Amino acid sequence: MVGPCHIIGVAGGSASGKTSFLRDLKKMLPDGSVSIISQDNYYFPKEMQFVDENGEINFDLPTSIDRDHFHKDLVDLSQGKSITKKEYTFNNKSKEPALITIQPAPIIILEGLFIFYFQEIREMLDLRVFLDVREDIKLSRRIKRDAKERGYSEEIVRYQWDNHVLPSYKAYLRPFRDDANIIITNNSTYDRGLRVFADHLNMVIREDRQDSYFL
């Protein structure tokens, strides 16, 4: 990759739709124009996670993430280097983690719960996007998702939500909402915000190509 890249952060609470939003966004951009790096793939191993007073692991703390590795990989990508990372499978023993190779691109998008909270990450961002969803809707989506993808019972999901997820959101994510450059509401659909955001990125890509042509 030649020339500077644009680094964009996409944050939002658990079950706010970040993964789906970025999957749909990538389809609307030219091939090879964007690389996506997920904070989820930087969780420390299960045995290194904090355990609450009831003996339950709390994955919803900034300390659950290997932020040094996360930051280093972002720096490498921004400097035109590819990175390789093992997929995080949310401790699903039936799923074999894949080895993910991410190539540099003109636009680098990173997503996760704490990307605005981690100062060294936040300072690298050219644009901050926040997916905003009502709490009751996020909880309903998380119950369905965790039952299907992770085999969690509703009781476990509600315990995590009340004791880990919601307190973490209020402490480490919600305070940065109003500082985001773009807020996209996803209570029912993010389609309108997605189109506007994709149009903006396509314009950025076209302008970069024109600038590169005249160099």
C-alpha positions, -999 to +999 in steps of 0.1 A: +000+000+000+013+034-009+003+066+008-015+073+041-045+053+053-077+064+070-083+047+104-120+045+115-133+032+147-168+017+150-180+011+186-213+002+202-226-018+231-229-056+230-255-067+204-256-032+189-250-047+154-213-039+148-205-071+131-235-071+107-230-034+100-194-038+090-202-069+069-228-050+050-205-019+047-177-040+032-200-052+004-206-015-006-170-006-010-145-016-037-125-048-032-093-043-014-102-008-002-109-017+034-095-039+061-114-047+093-097-055+126-119-067+155-111-062+191-128-096+198-097-114+185-076-099+212-091-114+243-066-128+268-070-166+275-099-176+297-076-184+326-063-148+326-097-132+329-111-115+360-135-136+381-164-118+399-175-124+435-198-152+423-170-171+405-182-160+370-157-147+345-162-111+335-152-107+298-166-072+297-137-052+312-109-034+294-084-056+312-099-086+293-082-074+261-045-076+251-045-039+243-007-038+237-010-065+209-041-048+196-023-014+193+008-030+178-012-047+151-030-015+143+003+004+140+017-023+117-014-022+095-012+016+093+024+013+082+015-011+053+023-044+070+000-074+070-009-090+103-019-125+113-041-133+143-059-164+156-096-161+156-113-158+190-141-184+193-157-172+226-145-204+243-167-225+220-149-259+222-167-273+191-152-245+169-117-247+156-102-212+156-091-200+122-059-181+115-068-147+102-045-127+079-054-090+075-038-071+046-032-033+048-057-011+029-065+025+022-092+024+049-087+005+082-117-001+103-114-014+138-144-023+159-150-032+195-162-022+229-132-004+242-116+012+211-126+047+223-116+040+259-081+029+250-064+062+246-036+050+224-062+035+200-085+065+202-057+089+192-050+070+160-086+073+148-095+097+120-132+091+124-153+077+153-186+060+146-210+049+174-239+024+169-266+034+193-294+010+204-319+009+232-309-013+261-340-035+260-334-042+223-297-051+228-306-075+256-332-092+235-307-096+206-280-109+230-303-135+244-311-148+210-275-146+197-258-162+227-283-191+227-277-198+190-240-191+187-226-198+222-251-222+238-258-199+267-290-202+286-312-171+291-304-171+328-266-169+321-271-141+296-292-121+320-267-125+348-239-114+325-260-085+313-269-071+347-235-077+364-210-074+336-223-060+303-244-031+313-220-017+341-191-020+316-211-002+289-220+027+313-184+030+325-162+024+295-183+031+263-213+053+269-192+083+281-176+084+246-209+084+226-213+121+224-177+126+212-183+104+182-182+120+148-212+099+136-240+083+156-260+056+138-292+044+154-299+007+151-331+001+170-348-015+140-324-010+111-292+008+103-298+009+065-300+047+062-269+054+083-251+026+064-258+042+030-247+076+042-215+062+057-207+040+026-212+070+003-187+090+025-161+063+024-165+058-014-159+095-018-128+093+003-115+063-018-121+082-050-103+113-038-074+092-026-071+075-060-072+109-077-045+122-054-023+092-060-027+096-098-014+131-097+016+123-075 
